[in-house]
Amino acid sequence: MNMINIKQLRLFTATLFTSALLAFAFTSIANATLLDRIVAVVENDVIMESEVRQRVNVLLKQFEGNPEALPPQDVIVEQVLQRLIVERLQLQLAEQRGIQVDELSLDQTMRDLAKRNRVTLEQFREALIKQGIDYIAYRDQVRNEMLLDQLRRRIIDDDIQISESEVNELVTKVDKDLLKKEYEYNIAHILIAVPENPKPGQIEKSQHRASLVHDRARSGNNFSKLVIAASDAQDALQGGDLGWRNTAQLPEVFLQQIDSMQVGDISRIGQSATGYHIFKLLDRRAIENTMVDQVLTRHILIRTNALVTDETAERKLKDLKRRIENGDDFEELARANSEDPGSAVSGGNMDWTVSSNFVPKFQEAVDNLEPKTICEPFQSRFGWHIVEVLDKRKHDNSQEAMRVEAREQIRQRKIEEETELWLRQLRDESYIENRLHTSN
């Protein structure tokens, strides 16, 4: 059986990869028995040395074929711990908000991960074990990733508002060709963060640190090593790789320089609300416009109120779904029961559109449905829904596609900016005690 590619194991963000280098930094696991100890206090919780060691093991495997890309071990250990601290803060907040991942959803996600690697779940488990990855710990990490994704959706994604004026401005911003998309860029970046409410001297300290890192980057230091060693961004342990993006998907701080850069160039130091940025242009490629994917859907919405609880709404929709599957007419039930004023009168039917026009939870449900199928009840910020995908198609409509793409690009850019600001605020407002370099 083929070995599972470690890079394919990432579920949502980089958390899973924050797991590898401590084994060397603390001592050799093969030659010593390590006593566990507290390496950080995070609010009313602690992070143990064994947790950091476990995370380090996966990261080491990620870089097995390229160990020279890693910075000194003590730097890696600190970076791994910092990522664990941020993750722990988010998990605490998720627990406070009652966010949970049920076993059925977790099992389905594990099966999906196995499917992406073209193996069965049992083969997936065996492959992880052969690579020295504890399956139970990996499954727990996947659960945590799902919790963090739900938390981010509730706090950030669902509150992102995009006005028509913003879309119009982006569509008509011809002078910068933001939607022309002649090229896509592969970029790696370093963030030197500044606290949300900096004290005297903190800005100067960050500026000085950014200057030192920039000098090292310009002098030919391995950029991936610099990212892992110095970046405060959440993707630091993945080398700061942003993947392929067109100009409309790049933050403004990158747009100010990208057109004048050649592949391999290091940018000047840029500044944004989150701190100082240094990036490297890894590659550039020409792209062509593609047709837009559209879906035709219909749905039933039940809103909650003082009399209608979440349980009541979900139970009612399950009953409606059962009736539809037993032969009752969807449109008649939608007219009689749906509380969506825009679609109820038309039997729940909605026009052809791209799924990214929907709120995140609705989009997720639609994207995972095959035509002629109805999903289980789910909750969005509007209430509880069941939705049926009637059909899907490729549609060539340049103006419509441009507006749809503009909306999605604005949304993604806002999510990234708000996520970085939110995590910085969460950390700044929390009690954290780093004991990595002390005995306890």
C-alpha positions in Angstrom: 0.0 0.0 0.0 1.3 3.5 -0.8 2.5 5.6 2.0 0.1 8.4 3.0 1.4 11.8 2.0 1.8 13.8 5.1 0.9 17.0 3.3 -2.5 15.5 2.4 -3.3 15.0 6.1 -4.0 18.7 6.8 -7.8 19.2 7.4 -8.5 22.9 7.7 -5.5 24.9 8.9 -2.0 24.3 10.0 -2.6 22.9 13.4 -1.9 19.3 12.5 1.5 20.2 11.2 2.6 22.0 14.4 3.7 18.6 15.6 7.2 17.6 15.1 10.6 19.0 16.2 10.4 18.8 20.0 11.6 15.2 20.0 15.0 16.4 19.1 14.9 19.5 21.1 14.1 17.9 24.4 16.2 14.7 23.9 16.1 11.5 22.0 12.9 9.5 22.7 14.7 6.3 21.7 17.4 6.7 24.3 15.7 8.3 27.3 12.5 8.2 29.3 11.1 11.7 29.5 9.2 13.0 32.5 6.2 15.1 31.6 6.0 18.7 32.8 4.0 21.9 32.3 5.4 24.1 29.6 2.7 26.7 29.5 -0.3 27.9 31.4 -3.2 29.1 29.2 -6.0 30.7 31.2 -7.2 27.9 33.5 -5.6 25.1 31.4 -2.0 23.8 30.9 0.0 22.5 28.0 2.2 19.6 28.8 5.6 18.9 27.3 4.3 15.5 26.0 1.7 17.4 23.9 4.3 19.5 22.3 6.5 16.4 21.7 3.6 14.7 20.0 2.9 17.6 17.7 6.6 17.8 16.8 6.7 14.2 15.6 4.4 14.9 12.7 6.2 18.0 11.7 9.5 16.2 11.6 8.0 13.7 9.2 6.8 16.5 7.0 10.4 17.6 6.6 12.1 14.2 6.5 13.1 14.7 2.9 14.2 18.3 3.4 15.7 18.7 6.9 17.8 21.6 5.9 14.6 23.7 5.6 14.3 23.7 9.3 15.7 26.4 11.6 17.5 25.6 14.9 15.6 23.2 17.2 15.1 25.6 20.0 13.4 28.1 17.6 11.1 25.4 16.3 10.1 24.3 19.8 9.1 27.8 20.7 7.1 28.2 17.5 5.3 24.9 18.0 4.4 25.9 21.6 3.1 29.3 20.4 0.8 27.6 17.9 -0.5 25.3 20.6 -1.2 28.2 22.9 -3.3 29.9 20.3 -5.1 26.7 19.5 -5.8 26.0 23.2 -7.3 29.5 23.6 -9.7 28.9 20.7 -10.7 25.4 22.0 -11.5 27.0 25.4 -13.7 29.6 23.7 -15.4 26.9 21.6 -16.2 25.0 24.8 -17.6 28.1 26.5 -19.9 28.6 23.5 -21.1 25.0 23.6 -19.6 24.1 20.2 -19.4 20.3 19.8 -18.5 17.8 17.1 -20.6 14.7 17.2 -19.2 11.2 16.5 -21.1 10.8 13.3 -19.6 14.0 11.8 -16.1 13.1 13.0 -16.4 9.6 11.5 -17.6 11.0 8.2 -14.6 13.4 8.1 -12.2 10.6 8.8 -13.7 8.6 5.9 -13.4 11.7 3.7 -9.7 12.0 4.6 -9.2 8.4 3.8 -11.1 8.8 0.5 -8.9 11.7 -0.5 -5.9 9.5 -0.1 -7.6 6.8 -2.1 -7.7 4.2 0.7 -10.2 2.7 3.0 -10.5 4.1 6.6 -8.8 0.9 7.9 -5.9 1.3 5.4 -5.7 5.0 6.3 -5.4 4.1 10.0 -2.7 1.5 9.3 -0.7 3.9 7.1 -0.7 6.5 9.9 0.5 3.9 12.4 3.3 2.7 10.1 4.5 6.3 9.8 4.6 6.6 13.6 1.5 8.7 14.0 -0.8 7.8 16.8 -4.3 7.2 15.2 -6.3 8.2 18.3 -4.3 11.4 18.8 -4.7 12.2 15.1 -8.4 11.6 15.3 -8.6 13.9 18.3 -6.6 16.5 16.4 -9.1 16.3 13.5 -11.9 16.8 16.0 -10.1 19.9 17.3 -9.7 21.3 13.8 -13.5 20.8 13.2 -14.2 22.7 16.5 -11.9 25.5 15.5 -13.5 25.7 12.0 -17.0 26.0 13.6 -15.8 28.6 16.0 -14.3 30.7 13.3 -17.4 30.5 11.2 -19.6 31.7 14.1 -17.3 34.5 15.2 -16.0 35.7 11.9 -17.4 34.2 8.7 -21.1 34.6 9.5 -20.6 38.2 10.4 -18.8 39.2 7.3 -20.9 41.8 5.4 -20.3 42.7 1.8 -22.1 45.6 0.3 -23.1 46.1 -3.3 -21.0 49.2 -3.4 -17.9 47.2 -2.5 -18.6 44.7 -5.3 -19.2 47.6 -7.7 -16.0 49.2 -6.7 -13.9 46.1 -7.2 -15.6 45.3 -10.6 -15.0 48.7 -11.9 -11.5 49.1 -10.6 -10.1 48.8 -14.0 -7.0 50.8 -13.4 -5.6 48.1 -11.1 -7.0 45.2 -13.2 -8.0 43.4 -10.0 -10.4 41.1 -11.8 -8.6 40.7 -15.1 -6.5 37.9 -13.5 -3.8 37.7 -16.2 -1.5 36.1 -13.6 -1.6 34.1 -10.4 1.2 34.4 -7.8 2.6 31.8 -5.4 3.8 33.7 -2.3 5.4 32.9 1.0 5.2 35.5 3.7 6.5 36.5 7.1 4.4 38.5 9.6 6.0 40.4 12.5 3.0 41.1 14.6 2.3 44.2 16.6 0.1 44.0 19.7 -3.4 45.3 19.4 -2.8 48.1 21.9 1.0 48.4 21.8 2.8 49.8 24.8 5.6 52.4 24.3 8.6 50.8 22.6 6.7 47.7 21.2 6.2 49.2 17.8 9.9 50.1 17.6 10.8 46.6 18.8 8.7 45.0 16.0 10.1 47.4 13.4 13.6 46.5 14.5 12.8 42.8 14.4 11.3 43.1 10.9 14.4 45.0 9.7 16.7 42.2 10.9 14.6 39.5 9.4 14.3 41.4 6.1 18.1 41.8 6.0 18.6 38.1 6.4 16.1 37.4 3.7 17.7 39.8 1.3 21.2 38.4 2.0 20.1 34.9 0.8 19.1 33.1 3.9 16.7 30.2 3.3 13.3 31.9 3.3 11.4 28.8 4.6 13.7 28.6 7.6 13.2 32.3 8.2 9.4 31.9 8.1 9.4 29.0 10.6 11.8 30.8 12.9 10.5 34.3 12.8 6.9 34.6 11.5 4.0 35.2 13.9 1.4 34.1 11.3 -0.6 31.0 11.9 0.9 29.4 8.7 4.5 29.8 9.9 5.1 26.1 10.3 4.1 25.5 6.7 6.7 28.0 5.5 4.2 30.8 5.2 3.0 29.5 1.8 -0.2 31.3 0.8 -0.7 29.1 -2.3 -1.7 30.4 -5.7 -3.6 33.6 -5.7 -4.6 36.2 -8.2 -4.3 39.9 -7.5 -7.9 40.3 -6.3 -7.2 37.7 -3.6 -4.0 39.4 -2.2 -4.0 41.8 0.7 -3.4 45.4 -0.2 0.0 45.3 1.5 1.2 42.8 -1.2 -0.5 44.5 -4.1 1.6 47.6 -3.6 4.7 45.7 -4.8 3.8 42.5 -6.6 3.6 43.9 -10.1 7.2 45.1 -10.0 8.7 41.9 -8.6 10.3 39.0 -10.4 10.2 35.3 -9.3 12.6 34.9 -6.4 12.5 38.5 -5.3 12.1 39.5 -1.7 9.6 42.4 -1.0 10.2 45.6 0.9 8.8 45.6 4.4 5.1 46.4 4.2 2.8 47.4 7.1 -0.8 46.6 7.8 -3.1 46.7 10.9 -1.7 43.3 12.0 2.0 44.2 11.8 4.9 44.2 9.4 5.0 41.9 6.3 7.9 40.5 4.2 7.1 38.2 1.3 8.9 36.2 -1.4 7.5 35.7 -4.9 7.9 31.9 -5.4 6.3 31.7 -8.8 4.0 33.3 -11.3 1.8 31.8 -13.9 -0.6 32.9 -16.6 -4.3 31.9 -16.1 -7.4 31.9 -18.2 -10.9 32.8 -17.2 -13.1 29.8 -16.5 -16.8 29.2 -16.6 -18.8 29.6 -13.4 -20.4 26.6 -11.5 -24.1 27.3 -10.7 -26.6 25.4 -8.6 -30.4 25.4 -8.8 -31.9 24.9 -5.3 -35.1 25.1 -3.2 -35.3 25.2 0.5 -37.6 25.5 3.6 -36.7 27.8 6.4 -37.9 27.6 10.0 -37.0 30.5 12.3 -36.5 30.1 16.0 -38.1 32.5 18.5 -39.4 32.5 22.1 -41.9 29.7 21.3 -39.9 27.8 18.7 -36.7 26.3 20.0 -33.8 24.8 18.0 -35.0 21.3 18.9 -38.5 22.1 17.7 -37.4 23.6 14.4 -35.0 20.7 13.7 -37.7 18.2 14.6 -40.2 19.9 12.3 -37.8 20.0 9.4 -37.0 16.3 9.8 -40.7 15.5 9.6 -41.0 17.6 6.5 -38.1 15.9 4.9 -39.6 12.5 5.7 -42.9 13.5 4.1 -41.2 14.8 1.0 -39.2 11.5 0.6 -42.5 9.6 1.1 -44.0 11.5 -1.9 -45.4 14.8 -0.5 -44.9 17.8 -2.8 -41.9 19.9 -1.8 -43.3 23.1 -3.2 -46.6 22.8 -1.4 -44.9 22.1 1.9 -42.6 25.1 1.4 -45.5 27.4 0.7 -47.2 26.2 3.9 -44.3 26.0 6.2 -41.3 28.1 5.0 -40.6 31.4 6.7 -38.3 32.7 4.0 -40.4 35.5 2.4 -38.2 35.6 -0.7 -38.8 32.0 -1.7 -41.8 30.6 0.2 -44.3 32.0 -2.3 -42.5 30.2 -5.2 -42.5 26.9 -3.4 -39.0 27.4 -1.9 -37.4 27.7 -5.4 -34.4 29.9 -5.9 -32.8 31.1 -9.2 -29.6 29.7 -10.7 -26.7 31.0 -8.7 -23.2 30.1 -7.5 -23.1 28.6 -4.0 -20.7 31.2 -2.7 -23.5 33.7 -2.8 -25.1 31.8 0.1 -24.1 32.2 3.8 -21.3 29.7 4.8 -23.5 27.0 6.3 -25.9 27.0 3.4 -23.1 26.9 0.9 -21.5 24.0 2.7 -24.8 22.1 2.6 -25.3 22.8 -1.1 -21.7 22.0 -2.1 -22.0 18.6 -0.5 -25.3 17.6 -2.1 -25.8 15.7 -5.3 -28.7 16.8 -7.6 -32.1 15.5 -6.6 -31.1 15.0 -3.0 -32.2 16.7 0.2 -29.9 17.4 3.1 -30.5 16.8 6.8 -31.7 19.9 8.7 -28.9 22.4 9.5 -28.7 25.8 11.2 -27.5 29.1 9.8 -27.7 32.6 11.2 -31.2 32.9 9.6 -32.6 29.8 11.3 -33.0 26.1 10.4 -33.1 24.8 6.8 -33.6 21.8 4.6 -32.4 22.3 1.1 -32.6 20.3 -2.1 -30.2 20.7 -5.0 -32.3 20.3 -8.2 -29.4 20.6 -10.7 -25.9 21.9 -11.3 -24.3 23.4 -14.4 -21.4 25.3 -15.9 -22.5 28.7 -17.0 -20.6 31.2 -19.1 -21.7 34.7 -18.1 -18.8 37.0 -17.9 -20.5 39.9 -16.1 -22.3 37.7 -13.6 -19.2 35.6 -13.0 -17.2 38.8 -12.4 -19.6 40.0 -9.8 -19.8 36.6 -8.1 -16.0 36.3 -8.1 -15.6 39.8 -6.7 -18.0 39.1 -3.9 -16.2 35.9 -3.0 -12.7 37.5 -3.1 -13.8 40.4 -0.9 -15.3 37.9 1.5 -12.1 35.7 1.7 -9.9 38.8 2.1 -12.1 40.1 5.0 -12.1 36.6 6.6 -8.3 36.5 6.6 -7.9 40.0 7.9 -10.5 39.6 10.6 -9.1 36.2 11.7 -5.6 37.5 12.2 -6.9 40.5 14.2 -9.3 38.3 16.2 -6.5 35.8 17.2 -4.2 38.7 18.1 -6.9 40.2 20.3 -7.7 36.8 21.9 -4.1 36.3 22.8 -3.5 39.8 24.1 -6.6 39.6 26.4 -5.7 36.1 27.8 -3.5 35.0 30.7 -0.5 33.1 29.3 2.5 31.9 31.2 5.3 30.3 29.1 7.3 27.9 31.2 9.2 26.2 28.4 12.6 27.5 29.6 11.9 27.1 33.4 11.8 24.1 35.6 8.5 23.2 37.4 
